[in-house]
Amino acid sequence: MKILAIIPAYNEADNLRAVIGDLRSFGGDLLVVNDGSTDQTAAVAKSLGAHVISHPFNLGIGGTVQTGLKFAHEHDYDFAIQFDGDGQHRGDQIFKIVDLVKRGEADLVIGSRTLPGGYKMGITRWFGSRIFHCLIRFLSGQTIEDPTSGFRCYGKRTIRLFSRYYTDDYPEVESIITAARSGLRVVEVPVLMRGRLSGNSSITRRKSAYYMLKVTLAMVVDAMRGRQLIGES
């Protein structure tokens, strides 16, 4: 089976060596999607042997992940792993999010930081996560404890769907509703994570408030839109 690790990266040159080193035991192909970085992200990724796609300017996490999923779909990968370039995700946890997809029991698996033994997030993000948890349950019937986690495994049907339709800005929450309403099986498993290796998150408190409002509205609009058609190609 073909498996691809998609590493979204914006100015992550200082972290990529450790991130790619952590993925060496993973056994699949590596794709760094350089989202208009102004540092040496692309050069470092190439020097470490990863496939690299560079955006001419910053598109945000949604456009970056979709670029990776389009690559996975075009090259007929069976699974794709989303693995952040800031060092928070751990290569030794990949098997936890891959196993259910391999066994045919899930189409999208989310690595949860808040289930027992998981990473503890700040109060602001925790509060937002609980709001999204309730909205997802109300709009799709899906129960997800950590809907903003970006540590994910996409099966072939999910790759096909999201290579065509994926929100541009903050995709983690809205994509769960899209997947569930398209008849895909979404499952959550507990994983261990670590703090960011270096640098700062691009999501400030002000951006967090904007994020919550925008995503909430997007979720309602998405629910009104109805099921997405997965298709066969």
Secondary structure in CASP SS format (residue, H / E / C, confidence):
PFRMAT SS
TARGET T0000
AUTHOR 0000-0000-0000
METHOD secondary structure of the structure
MODEL  1
M C 1.00
K C 1.00
I E 1.00
L E 1.00
A E 1.00
I E 1.00
I E 1.00
P E 1.00
A E 1.00
Y C 1.00
N C 1.00
E C 1.00
A H 1.00
D H 1.00
N H 1.00
L H 1.00
R H 1.00
A H 1.00
V H 1.00
I H 1.00
G H 1.00
D H 1.00
L C 1.00
R H 1.00
S H 1.00
F H 1.00
G C 1.00
G C 1.00
D E 1.00
L E 1.00
L E 1.00
V E 1.00
V E 1.00
N E 1.00
D E 1.00
G C 1.00
S C 1.00
T C 1.00
D C 1.00
Q C 1.00
T H 1.00
A H 1.00
A H 1.00
V H 1.00
A H 1.00
K H 1.00
S H 1.00
L C 1.00
G C 1.00
A C 1.00
H E 1.00
V E 1.00
I E 1.00
S E 1.00
H E 1.00
P C 1.00
F C 1.00
N C 1.00
L C 1.00
G C 1.00
I H 1.00
G H 1.00
G H 1.00
T H 1.00
V H 1.00
Q H 1.00
T H 1.00
G H 1.00
L H 1.00
K H 1.00
F H 1.00
A H 1.00
H H 1.00
E H 1.00
H C 1.00
D C 1.00
Y C 1.00
D C 1.00
F E 1.00
A E 1.00
I E 1.00
Q E 1.00
F C 1.00
D C 1.00
G C 1.00
D C 1.00
G C 1.00
Q C 1.00
H C 1.00
R C 1.00
G H 1.00
D H 1.00
Q H 1.00
I H 1.00
F H 1.00
K H 1.00
I H 1.00
V H 1.00
D H 1.00
L H 1.00
V H 1.00
K H 1.00
R C 1.00
G C 1.00
E C 1.00
A C 1.00
D C 1.00
L E 1.00
V E 1.00
I E 1.00
G E 1.00
S E 1.00
R C 1.00
T C 1.00
L C 1.00
P C 1.00
G C 1.00
G C 1.00
Y C 1.00
K C 1.00
M C 1.00
G C 1.00
I H 1.00
T H 1.00
R H 1.00
W H 1.00
F H 1.00
G H 1.00
S H 1.00
R H 1.00
I H 1.00
F H 1.00
H H 1.00
C H 1.00
L H 1.00
I H 1.00
R H 1.00
F H 1.00
L H 1.00
S H 1.00
G C 1.00
Q C 1.00
T C 1.00
I C 1.00
E C 1.00
D C 1.00
P C 1.00
T C 1.00
S C 1.00
G C 1.00
F C 1.00
R E 1.00
C E 1.00
Y E 1.00
G C 1.00
K H 1.00
R H 1.00
T H 1.00
I H 1.00
R H 1.00
L H 1.00
F H 1.00
S H 1.00
R H 1.00
Y C 1.00
Y C 1.00
T C 1.00
D C 1.00
D C 1.00
Y C 1.00
P H 1.00
E H 1.00
V H 1.00
E H 1.00
S H 1.00
I H 1.00
I H 1.00
T H 1.00
A H 1.00
A H 1.00
R H 1.00
S C 1.00
G C 1.00
L C 1.00
R C 1.00
V E 1.00
V E 1.00
E E 1.00
V E 1.00
P E 1.00
V C 1.00
L C 1.00
M C 1.00
R C 1.00
G C 1.00
R C 1.00
L C 1.00
S C 1.00
G C 1.00
N C 1.00
S C 1.00
S C 1.00
I C 1.00
T C 1.00
R H 1.00
R H 1.00
K H 1.00
S H 1.00
A H 1.00
Y H 1.00
Y H 1.00
M H 1.00
L H 1.00
K H 1.00
V H 1.00
T H 1.00
L H 1.00
A H 1.00
M H 1.00
V H 1.00
V H 1.00
D H 1.00
A H 1.00
M H 1.00
R H 1.00
G C 1.00
R C 1.00
Q C 1.00
L C 1.00
I C 1.00
G C 1.00
E C 1.00
S C 1.00
END
